[in-house]
């Protein structure tokens, strides 16, 4: 059946890769590691160099793939359900996906991290409106680290004050230089957050 459909509608390379990836195989790739580009450090859950990980992130971000969101949501759930690994100091938790700019959100139709969280099935409080982009930023892809940091500085703001008794978990899909996540952390701290946890799906 797949062969006939593939002849009529050739699959994308990443789409073809994901066909062979089972949930158990994908969860076996979860290997949390600290990335010291941000303060506090960011925990990255998956290796971006892995073909299945990269395919899932691309299919989720650019094509809204249900299977990709499911696999990435499972990876988030596996980590977030282990409360000890978060080092949190309170049971009051707010999870914040890094927001997109208005133009990018409109073009894509969704925030990929927010959808991953929804597919995780976790009963944590997700607050996608807590942070907003204060301005559109230049694409980070071709920028060196110093310019990425300058590009993202002050790019986010909180829509209200943070509760210092809460732990705020901010999540992005990929961490490269840490510029985006650091800007989000800084905005949370400026709003009064005392306990922040920074996560990325991959590095």
Secondary structure, 3 states (H helix, E strand, C coil): CHHHHHHHCCCCHHHHHHHCCCHHHHHCCCCCEEECCCCCCEEEEECCCCHHHHHHHHHHHHHCCHHHHHHHHHHHHHHHCCHHHHCCCCCCEEEEECCCCHHHHHHHCCCHHHHHHHHHCCCCEECCCCEEECCCCCCCCCCCHHHHHHHHCCCEEECCCCCCCCEEEEEEEECCCCHHHHHHHHHHHHCCCCEEEEEEEEC
